[in-house]
Amino acid sequence: MALFVRQDENRSELQQRLATELQERARKKAKEAEQPDGVTDSAFIKGTKETTSLAWVWAIVAVLAFGVVIFLMIKAGN
């Protein structure tokens, strides 16, 4: 069987202080983490257009064009 020793029992005083300091820095950094505000983060949408009511027509045209290409490929193979 192995002998288990807790990690902090083997730490020197300097290592213990450094570990504590790093933990506090990490906590402060986590608290100060910048949250998205929803205003400047959405600036990439500026200047774009909304989808029109005829979008479904373009979808049907695309499906039909794809179907014609597949049909022609099958016909060319025969």
Secondary structure, 3 states (H helix, E strand, C coil): CCCCCCHHHHCCHHHHHHHHHHHHHHHHHHHCCCCCCCCCCCHHHCCCCCCCCCHHHHHHHHHHHHHHHHHHHHHHHC
